[in-house]
Amino acid sequence: MIATDPAPALVIEPMRPDDLDAVDEIERHSFKTPWAASVFAEELTREWARVDVARDDGRVVAFADYWLVKDEIHILAIATHPDRRRRGVGRALLDHVIALGRGGDYTLVTLEVRASNRPAIALYEAAGFARVGVRPRYYAEDDEDALVMTLTLR
Ligand SMILES: CC(C)(COP(=O)(O)OP(=O)(O)OC[C@H]1O[C@@H](n2cnc3c(N)ncnc32)[C@H](O)[C@@H]1OP(=O)(O)O)[C@@H](O)C(=O)NCCC(=O)NCCS
């Protein structure tokens, strides 16, 4: 009988400095106006900031950048590498952030998302987020509105 390796499991853990290139590549393939890699390097130094990565068989395939502000978790970005989308990775990362919130003293998860970003809005709504407001022309580079979405944890 030929032994086969088990399916590689997704591991979610804090980003390390040597993940910077992989996170930067995902960022550049995911956003209209990508943040510079230095932004993520700075995030690693901020006490209130967290960047978690999802590894599939060792490779960084997605990340979530969020801030812990008093009783609120504010998600700045979640992105999955284009060649790994629609396989549950983004949802796994989002569920990880929500579980952290439920396990701590957090009451709310908040985020802003481009009004035209249907995949992301679908992801957030599937996880229970509600649309609670609009920030008109929030994205200065093209004047697009942001939807404000929240998930109440308790
Ligand atoms: C939004 C994003 C993170 C989703 O990541 P993903 O790993 O593909 O998401 P998942 O496979 O876990 O999808 C979970 C659910 O989200 C929704 N969803 C995700 N992509 C979708 C799409 N293209 N169209 C419609 N619904 C979508 C679905 O409900 C999906 O569940 P399903 O596959 O069972 O139907 C990804 O598309 C991405 O990186 N986009 C660019 C960056 C971005 O816009 N980030 C969000 C703003 S911060």
The ligand as an SDF file (V2000), in Angstrom:
LIG
                    3D

 48 50  0  0  0  0  0  0  0  0999 V2000
  -12.9700   38.9820    0.5130 C   0  0  0  0  0  0  0  0  0  0  0  0
  -11.9070   37.8720    0.5430 C   0  0  0  0  0  0  0  0  0  0  0  0
  -10.9890   38.0980    1.7320 C   0  0  0  0  0  0  0  0  0  0  0  0
  -12.6330   36.5250    0.7240 C   0  0  0  0  0  0  0  0  0  0  0  0
  -11.6300   35.5320    0.9340 O   0  0  0  0  0  0  0  0  0  0  0  0
  -11.8500   34.0110    0.5300 P   0  0  0  0  0  0  0  0  0  0  0  0
  -10.7630   33.2170    1.1530 O   0  0  0  0  0  0  0  0  0  0  0  0
  -12.0290   33.8860   -0.9300 O   0  0  0  0  0  0  0  0  0  0  0  0
  -13.2550   33.7370    1.2350 O   0  0  0  0  0  0  0  0  0  0  0  0
  -13.9390   32.3370    1.5770 P   0  0  0  0  0  0  0  0  0  0  0  0
  -13.6030   31.3060    0.5560 O   0  0  0  0  0  0  0  0  0  0  0  0
  -13.6540   31.9990    2.9950 O   0  0  0  0  0  0  0  0  0  0  0  0
  -15.4740   32.7250    1.4300 O   0  0  0  0  0  0  0  0  0  0  0  0
  -16.3630   32.7320    2.5420 C   0  0  0  0  0  0  0  0  0  0  0  0
  -17.7000   33.2820    2.0850 C   0  0  0  0  0  0  0  0  0  0  0  0
  -17.5850   34.6450    1.6830 O   0  0  0  0  0  0  0  0  0  0  0  0
  -18.4490   34.8840    0.5460 C   0  0  0  0  0  0  0  0  0  0  0  0
  -17.6430   35.1470   -0.6480 N   0  0  0  0  0  0  0  0  0  0  0  0
  -16.2890   35.1110   -0.7400 C   0  0  0  0  0  0  0  0  0  0  0  0
  -15.9020   35.4510   -1.9890 N   0  0  0  0  0  0  0  0  0  0  0  0
  -17.0310   35.7090   -2.6940 C   0  0  0  0  0  0  0  0  0  0  0  0
  -17.2810   36.1010   -4.0320 C   0  0  0  0  0  0  0  0  0  0  0  0
  -16.2780   36.2910   -4.9230 N   0  0  0  0  0  0  0  0  0  0  0  0
  -18.5640   36.2840   -4.4140 N   0  0  0  0  0  0  0  0  0  0  0  0
  -19.5960   36.0990   -3.5490 C   0  0  0  0  0  0  0  0  0  0  0  0
  -19.4100   35.6920   -2.2460 N   0  0  0  0  0  0  0  0  0  0  0  0
  -18.1500   35.5210   -1.8380 C   0  0  0  0  0  0  0  0  0  0  0  0
  -19.2560   33.6110    0.3730 C   0  0  0  0  0  0  0  0  0  0  0  0
  -20.3800   33.6850    1.2330 O   0  0  0  0  0  0  0  0  0  0  0  0
  -18.2630   32.5750    0.8680 C   0  0  0  0  0  0  0  0  0  0  0  0
  -18.8580   31.3710    1.2510 O   0  0  0  0  0  0  0  0  0  0  0  0
  -19.0640   30.2310    0.1060 P   0  0  0  0  0  0  0  0  0  0  0  0
  -17.7730   30.0640   -0.6280 O   0  0  0  0  0  0  0  0  0  0  0  0
  -19.4390   29.0310    0.9320 O   0  0  0  0  0  0  0  0  0  0  0  0
  -20.1620   30.7410   -0.7740 O   0  0  0  0  0  0  0  0  0  0  0  0
  -11.1200   37.8080   -0.7920 C   0  0  0  0  0  0  0  0  0  0  0  0
  -12.0290   37.8610   -1.8780 O   0  0  0  0  0  0  0  0  0  0  0  0
  -10.0770   38.8860   -0.9490 C   0  0  0  0  0  0  0  0  0  0  0  0
   -8.9400   38.7390   -0.5170 O   0  0  0  0  0  0  0  0  0  0  0  0
  -10.4520   40.0220   -1.6020 N   0  0  0  0  0  0  0  0  0  0  0  0
   -9.5220   41.1310   -1.8000 C   0  0  0  0  0  0  0  0  0  0  0  0
   -9.2360   41.8550   -0.5120 C   0  0  0  0  0  0  0  0  0  0  0  0
  -10.4980   42.4340    0.0880 C   0  0  0  0  0  0  0  0  0  0  0  0
  -11.3170   43.0350   -0.6000 O   0  0  0  0  0  0  0  0  0  0  0  0
  -10.6550   42.2570    1.4200 N   0  0  0  0  0  0  0  0  0  0  0  0
  -11.8200   42.7180    2.1480 C   0  0  0  0  0  0  0  0  0  0  0  0
  -11.7770   44.1330    2.4830 C   0  0  0  0  0  0  0  0  0  0  0  0
  -10.7670   44.4300    3.9090 S   0  0  0  0  0  0  0  0  0  0  0  0
  1  2  1  0
  2  3  1  0
  2  4  1  0
  2 36  1  0
  4  5  1  0
  5  6  1  0
  6  7  2  0
  6  8  1  0
  6  9  1  0
  9 10  1  0
 10 11  2  0
 10 12  1  0
 10 13  1  0
 13 14  1  0
 14 15  1  0
 15 16  1  0
 15 30  1  0
 16 17  1  0
 17 18  1  0
 17 28  1  0
 18 19  1  0
 18 27  1  0
 19 20  2  0
 20 21  1  0
 21 22  1  0
 21 27  2  0
 22 23  1  0
 22 24  2  0
 24 25  1  0
 25 26  2  0
 26 27  1  0
 28 29  1  0
 28 30  1  0
 30 31  1  0
 31 32  1  0
 32 33  2  0
 32 34  1  0
 32 35  1  0
 36 37  1  0
 36 38  1  0
 38 39  2  0
 38 40  1  0
 40 41  1  0
 41 42  1  0
 42 43  1  0
 43 44  2  0
 43 45  1  0
 45 46  1  0
 46 47  1  0
 47 48  1  0
M  END
$$$$
